[in-house]
């Protein structure tokens, strides 16, 4: 049974989430996001639907290389880019606009940065953004509006076991939470259905990353996200705290190969769901949007 969104306690500080959304990646899309995008793109081989239009949600952080993979897979499809954060729009446009001399201009459809079709796109691709949303139900509802009838959503995000070693370290040392809580894949499935999607298929895998030094581990973690927990430590951390953290990491999050290496687990959730033809419960007076009416009329056409 789906959890009532109104009763779900807040797990993310919305102000901190808004700051993160406006922060442009310093060195391109994070490596882990690109790797997850590559794995998610590979799953498209099992989906028979061939979209005529598709849109990439926030690709600057979600994965520029993953965007290129989709453009090559769907060469003949019209591609749209949706950057919901105005502060990142110009940077995204520059990153995805291939220069005239680049081979990328002939490797896939040219991305469009105007509004997607009013009736929606056949595929909405959203890589690694849902777990950082302060209001995930509202975001999923927005995605539902962007997907065309009989189109589908493809997304990925982090799950509850992510950086469990770091969370355990904070708990053991009596520090506030290392990060906000991530949602279980079954709850994501419930939210998709609640938003109007159908036949959600959820999958999960764990990826373990290792680093040679605490400094390298912490530097990469900063590219992946921020601690958005409402009860996180509110002030700036001092040098003594950072020294304690770096000393504890090799001991409390050791890699299997030893030698002082650090290992952290990332639970990755993949999901896709279709948007069915709208069904309107008729009463003595029923309100139907123009878009829903068009979808219902198209459903009744022979060969539609």
C-alpha positions in Angstrom: 0.0 0.0 0.0 1.4 3.4 -0.9 2.3 5.8 1.9 0.1 8.9 2.1 2.4 11.7 0.9 0.9 14.1 3.4 2.0 11.8 6.3 5.5 11.2 5.1 7.9 13.1 7.3 10.3 15.5 5.5 13.6 13.9 4.8 15.2 16.8 2.8 15.9 20.4 3.7 14.3 22.3 0.7 16.6 25.3 1.0 19.7 23.1 0.9 18.2 21.1 -2.0 17.6 24.4 -4.0 21.2 25.4 -3.4 22.4 22.1 -4.8 20.2 22.3 -7.9 21.8 25.7 -8.7 25.4 24.4 -8.3 26.9 23.6 -11.7 29.3 20.6 -11.8 32.8 21.9 -11.7 34.3 19.3 -14.1 31.4 18.0 -16.2 29.0 15.2 -15.2 30.1 13.1 -12.3 31.8 9.8 -13.3 29.3 7.7 -11.3 26.3 9.4 -13.0 27.8 8.6 -16.4 28.4 5.0 -15.5 24.8 4.6 -14.2 23.5 6.3 -17.3 25.5 3.9 -19.4 24.0 0.9 -17.6 20.5 2.4 -17.8 20.9 3.1 -21.5 21.9 -0.6 -22.0 18.5 -1.6 -20.5 16.7 0.2 -23.3 17.5 -2.8 -25.6 14.7 -4.7 -23.7 12.1 -2.1 -24.5 10.5 -2.5 -27.9 8.9 0.9 -28.1 10.8 3.2 -30.4 10.2 6.8 -29.4 9.7 9.5 -32.0 10.4 12.1 -29.4 12.4 12.0 -26.2 13.6 14.5 -23.6 16.6 14.5 -21.2 15.9 15.9 -17.8 18.8 17.9 -16.4 21.6 16.2 -18.4 24.4 18.5 -17.2 24.5 16.6 -13.9 22.7 13.5 -15.1 25.2 12.7 -17.7 26.4 14.3 -21.0 27.9 11.1 -22.2 24.7 9.3 -21.4 22.8 11.9 -23.5 25.1 11.1 -26.4 24.4 7.4 -26.1 20.6 8.0 -26.3 21.1 10.3 -29.3 22.9 7.6 -31.1 20.3 4.9 -30.2 17.4 7.1 -31.3 19.1 8.9 -34.3 15.8 9.6 -36.0 13.9 10.8 -32.9 13.5 14.4 -32.0 15.5 15.1 -28.9 14.6 17.8 -26.3 16.6 19.0 -23.3 14.8 20.1 -20.1 17.0 22.0 -17.6 14.6 22.9 -14.8 17.2 25.2 -13.1 17.5 28.5 -15.0 21.0 29.1 -13.6 22.3 26.0 -15.4 20.5 26.5 -18.8 23.3 28.4 -20.6 25.9 25.9 -19.3 23.8 23.0 -20.4 23.3 24.5 -23.9 27.0 25.1 -24.3 27.8 21.5 -23.3 25.3 19.9 -25.6 25.8 22.1 -28.7 28.4 20.5 -30.9 30.7 22.8 -32.9 30.3 22.7 -36.7 33.5 20.7 -37.0 32.6 18.0 -34.4 31.7 14.5 -35.5 29.0 14.6 -32.8 26.9 16.7 -35.2 26.3 13.5 -37.3 26.2 10.9 -34.6 22.6 11.6 -33.4 19.7 14.0 -33.4 20.4 17.6 -32.6 19.1 18.5 -29.2 16.4 21.1 -28.9 16.2 23.5 -26.0 12.7 24.8 -26.6 9.6 23.5 -24.9 8.7 19.9 -25.6 5.5 19.0 -27.5 2.3 19.9 -25.7 1.2 16.3 -25.9 4.4 15.1 -24.3 7.4 13.1 -25.4 7.5 9.3 -26.0 10.4 8.9 -23.6 11.5 11.0 -20.7 15.0 10.2 -19.5 15.9 11.3 -15.9 19.2 10.1 -14.6 20.3 10.5 -11.0 18.1 13.4 -9.9 15.1 12.0 -8.0 16.9 11.2 -4.7 18.0 14.9 -4.4 14.4 16.3 -4.8 12.9 18.0 -1.8 9.4 17.1 -3.1 9.7 13.9 -5.1 6.0 13.4 -5.5 5.7 16.8 -7.2 8.6 16.0 -9.4 7.1 12.6 -10.5 3.8 14.4 -11.2 5.7 16.9 -13.3 7.4 14.1 -15.2 4.0 12.4 -15.8 2.7 15.6 -17.5 5.8 15.6 -19.8 5.3 12.1 -21.0 2.9 11.4 -23.9 0.1 8.9 -23.6 1.6 5.4 -24.2 5.1 6.9 -23.7 7.4 5.9 -20.9 9.6 7.3 -18.2 13.1 5.9 -17.6 14.9 7.0 -14.4 17.6 6.2 -11.9 18.4 7.3 -8.4 20.3 6.3 -5.2 18.7 3.9 -2.7 18.8 3.5 1.1 22.1 1.5 1.3 24.1 4.2 -0.3 27.3 5.1 1.7 26.1 2.9 4.5 29.6 2.7 5.7 29.8 6.4 6.1 26.4 6.5 7.9 27.6 3.8 10.3 30.8 5.8 10.9 28.8 8.9 11.9 26.6 6.9 14.1 29.5 5.2 15.9 31.3 8.5 16.5 28.1 10.2 17.7 27.9 12.7 14.9 24.7 13.9 13.2 23.5 12.0 10.1 25.9 11.8 7.2 23.2 12.3 4.7 19.4 12.5 4.2 17.5 9.3 3.9 17.0 7.7 0.5 13.7 6.1 -0.6 13.3 2.4 -1.1 12.5 1.2 -4.7 9.1 -0.2 -3.7 8.1 3.2 -2.4 9.2 4.7 -5.7 6.9 2.2 -7.5 4.0 3.2 -5.3 4.6 6.9 -6.0 4.7 6.3 -9.8 1.3 4.5 -9.7 -0.1 7.3 -7.5 1.0 9.9 -10.1 -0.8 8.0 -12.9 2.0 5.8 -14.4 1.3 2.1 -15.0 3.3 -1.1 -15.0 6.3 0.3 -13.1 9.3 -2.0 -13.2 12.0 -1.4 -10.6 15.5 -2.9 -10.4 18.4 -2.4 -8.0 22.1 -3.1 -7.9 25.0 -2.2 -5.6 28.2 -0.6 -6.8 31.2 -0.5 -4.5 33.7 2.3 -5.2 37.2 2.3 -3.7 39.8 5.1 -3.2 43.4 5.1 -2.2 43.1 8.0 0.2 40.3 9.7 2.3 41.0 12.9 0.4 40.2 11.3 -2.9 37.0 9.7 -1.5 35.7 12.9 0.0 36.5 14.9 -3.2 34.4 12.5 -5.3 31.6 12.4 -2.8 31.3 16.2 -3.1 30.7 15.9 -6.9 27.8 13.5 -6.3 25.6 15.4 -3.8 25.3 17.1 -0.5 23.9 16.2 2.9 20.3 17.6 2.7 19.2 16.1 6.1 17.1 18.6 8.0 19.0 17.8 11.2 22.5 17.8 9.7 25.3 19.7 11.5 24.4 23.3 10.9 27.7 25.0 11.3 31.1 24.8 9.6 33.2 21.8 10.5 36.7 22.5 11.9 40.1 21.0 11.0 40.0 18.7 14.0 36.7 17.1 12.8 38.0 16.6 9.3 41.2 15.0 10.7 39.1 12.6 12.7 37.0 11.7 9.7 40.0 11.0 7.5 41.6 8.9 10.2 38.4 6.9 10.8 37.5 6.2 7.1 40.2 3.6 6.3 39.4 1.7 9.5 35.6 1.8 9.4 35.1 1.6 5.6 38.0 -0.6 4.5 38.3 -2.0 1.0 38.6 -5.8 0.5 42.1 -5.4 -0.9 43.3 -3.6 2.2 46.4 -1.4 2.0 44.4 1.4 3.6 42.0 1.8 0.7 38.5 3.0 1.4 35.3 1.4 0.0 31.8 2.9 -0.1 28.6 1.2 -1.3 26.2 2.9 -3.6 22.7 1.3 -4.0 21.4 2.3 -7.5 17.7 2.0 -8.3 16.5 1.9 -11.9 12.9 2.3 -12.9 10.6 2.6 -15.9 6.9 3.0 -16.2 4.4 3.7 -19.0 1.8 6.4 -19.1 -1.5 4.7 -20.1 -4.4 6.2 -21.9 -6.3 8.4 -19.4 -9.5 6.9 -18.0 -12.1 9.4 -16.9 -14.7 8.4 -14.3 -17.9 9.9 -15.7 -20.5 11.4 -13.5 -23.4 13.8 -14.0 -20.8 16.5 -14.7 -17.2 15.6 -15.7 -14.2 17.8 -16.5 -11.7 16.5 -19.1 -8.6 18.4 -20.3 -8.1 19.0 -24.0 -5.0 16.8 -23.9 -6.9 13.9 -22.2 -9.8 14.3 -24.7 -7.4 14.1 -27.6 -5.8 10.9 -26.2 -9.2 9.3 -25.7 -10.3 10.2 -29.3 -7.0 8.9 -30.8 -7.5 5.6 -28.9 -10.8 5.0 -30.7 -9.3 5.5 -34.2 -8.7 2.3 -36.3 -5.0 1.6 -36.5 -4.2 4.2 -33.8 
